[in-house]
């Protein structure tokens, strides 16, 4: 999802319906080459392969283009692979090019980030505030 959002202008040129923004739930890999060069979970080898020549093409960090919709990255502060570090680096990268990106650290596990979104909580309200900031009609529906 973060990769598609990063490449939104191209996706839209190819027929995708425009969207307002994206919320990435606890993605630990925004910069694939950096993640793969560091000590990483074994499942990343299955997801991204072993060929460094392909990593940039799979990397939201490297594929982000000017005009991409805003991105909110929810990240777990409890994970050993430190997804918030990748999210913060991605946000700095996007902002340096005039885009909008936000990081929402949560003291929740990966599973809890997915399971608790939508429950009455500050976490849900923060995601809804981001979504509402993208469009007045969306904001009205979220009230």
QUILIN-V264751 format. One record per residue. RES is the residue in three letters. BURIAL is b if it has 16 or more other C-alpha atoms within 10 Angstrom, else e. Layout:
# QUILIN-V264751
res->RES burial->BURIAL
res->RES burial->BURIAL
This chain:
# QUILIN-V264751
res->UNK burial->e
res->UNK burial->b
res->UNK burial->b
res->UNK burial->b
res->UNK burial->b
res->UNK burial->b
res->UNK burial->b
res->UNK burial->b
res->UNK burial->b
res->UNK burial->e
res->UNK burial->e
res->UNK burial->e
res->UNK burial->e
res->UNK burial->e
res->UNK burial->e
res->UNK burial->e
res->UNK burial->e
res->UNK burial->e
res->UNK burial->e
res->UNK burial->e
res->UNK burial->b
res->UNK burial->b
res->UNK burial->b
res->UNK burial->b
res->UNK burial->b
res->UNK burial->b
res->UNK burial->b
res->UNK burial->b
res->UNK burial->b
res->UNK burial->b
res->UNK burial->b
res->UNK burial->b
res->UNK burial->b
res->UNK burial->b
res->UNK burial->b
res->UNK burial->b
res->UNK burial->e
res->UNK burial->e
res->UNK burial->e
res->UNK burial->e
res->UNK burial->e
res->UNK burial->e
res->UNK burial->e
res->UNK burial->e
res->UNK burial->e
res->UNK burial->e
res->UNK burial->e
res->UNK burial->b
res->UNK burial->e
res->UNK burial->e
res->UNK burial->e
res->UNK burial->e
res->UNK burial->e
res->UNK burial->e
res->UNK burial->b
res->UNK burial->b
res->UNK burial->e
res->UNK burial->b
res->UNK burial->b
res->UNK burial->b
res->UNK burial->b
res->UNK burial->b
res->UNK burial->b
res->UNK burial->b
res->UNK burial->b
res->UNK burial->e
res->UNK burial->e
res->UNK burial->b
res->UNK burial->b
res->UNK burial->b
res->UNK burial->b
res->UNK burial->b
res->UNK burial->b
res->UNK burial->b
res->UNK burial->b
res->UNK burial->b
res->UNK burial->b
res->UNK burial->e
res->UNK burial->e
res->UNK burial->e
res->UNK burial->b
res->UNK burial->b
res->UNK burial->b
res->UNK burial->b
res->UNK burial->b
res->UNK burial->b
res->UNK burial->b
res->UNK burial->b
res->UNK burial->e
res->UNK burial->b
res->UNK burial->b
res->UNK burial->b
res->UNK burial->b
res->UNK burial->b
res->UNK burial->e
res->UNK burial->e
res->UNK burial->e
res->UNK burial->e
res->UNK burial->b
res->UNK burial->b
res->UNK burial->b
res->UNK burial->b
res->UNK burial->b
res->UNK burial->b
res->UNK burial->b
res->UNK burial->b
res->UNK burial->e
res->UNK burial->b
res->UNK burial->e
res->UNK burial->b
res->UNK burial->e
res->UNK burial->e
res->UNK burial->b
res->UNK burial->e
res->UNK burial->e
res->UNK burial->e
res->UNK burial->b
res->UNK burial->e
res->UNK burial->e
res->UNK burial->e
res->UNK burial->e
res->UNK burial->e
res->UNK burial->b
res->UNK burial->e
res->UNK burial->e
res->UNK burial->e
res->UNK burial->b
res->UNK burial->b
res->UNK burial->e
res->UNK burial->b
res->UNK burial->b
res->UNK burial->b
res->UNK burial->e
res->UNK burial->b
res->UNK burial->e
res->UNK burial->e
res->UNK burial->e
res->UNK burial->e
res->UNK burial->e
res->UNK burial->e
res->UNK burial->e
res->UNK burial->e
res->UNK burial->e
